[in-house]
């Protein structure tokens, strides 16, 4: 669905759908893995959830927008904060997540693992 229309349900869920990197579509186009949302018994819109790897790219892009610069240009402390945020959001459960994050931050995989270990060590104290 290119323009979801003015239905109040679509208006209400669109910010969430955009934040997840999902896609809105006509209910008739929904596949078995899509979520069809109804309003007062009528199917209004379907949501196609992103694949996990696409979600990671979407999260990285959102973090970049939030910081107002490429993640690779952030200072070390801020990069560590980004890694903590990504860990909390499950970024490292995605296949090649560490490699993807390392590339976005402009650091090595080893550095990302060090950031993760540092955070986990601090939690244990």
ChimeraX attribute file (.defattr): number of C-alpha atoms within 10 A of each C-alpha:
attribute: neighborCount
match mode: 1-to-1
recipient: residues
	/A:1	13
	/A:2	8
	/A:3	8
	/A:4	14
	/A:5	11
	/A:6	8
	/A:7	11
	/A:8	11
	/A:9	14
	/A:10	18
	/A:11	12
	/A:12	10
	/A:13	14
	/A:14	17
	/A:15	11
	/A:16	11
	/A:17	17
	/A:18	12
	/A:19	12
	/A:20	17
	/A:21	20
	/A:22	18
	/A:23	16
	/A:24	24
	/A:25	19
	/A:26	16
	/A:27	19
	/A:28	11
	/A:29	14
	/A:30	16
	/A:31	12
	/A:32	8
	/A:33	9
	/A:34	17
	/A:35	15
	/A:36	20
	/A:37	16
	/A:38	13
	/A:39	12
	/A:40	6
	/A:41	7
	/A:42	9
	/A:43	13
	/A:44	19
	/A:45	24
	/A:46	22
	/A:47	23
	/A:48	19
	/A:49	17
	/A:50	16
	/A:51	11
	/A:52	15
	/A:53	16
	/A:54	15
	/A:55	18
	/A:56	23
	/A:57	17
	/A:58	18
	/A:59	19
	/A:60	21
	/A:61	15
	/A:62	15
	/A:63	17
	/A:64	19
	/A:65	12
	/A:66	11
	/A:67	14
	/A:68	10
	/A:69	11
	/A:70	16
	/A:71	23
	/A:72	16
	/A:73	14
	/A:74	17
	/A:75	10
	/A:76	13
	/A:77	10
	/A:78	13
	/A:79	20
	/A:80	20
	/A:81	13
	/A:82	21
	/A:83	23
	/A:84	17
	/A:85	14
	/A:86	18
	/A:87	16
	/A:88	10
	/A:89	12
	/A:90	13
	/A:91	24
	/A:92	18
	/A:93	12
	/A:94	15
	/A:95	11
	/A:96	12
	/A:97	20
	/A:98	21
	/A:99	16
	/A:100	19
	/A:101	24
	/A:102	21
	/A:103	15
	/A:104	17
	/A:105	25
	/A:106	16
	/A:107	15
	/A:108	14
	/A:109	17
	/A:110	12
	/A:111	15
	/A:112	20
	/A:113	14
	/A:114	13
	/A:115	20
	/A:116	17
	/A:117	12
	/A:118	12
	/A:119	16
	/A:120	12
	/A:121	10
	/A:122	9
	/A:123	8
	/A:124	6
	/A:125	5
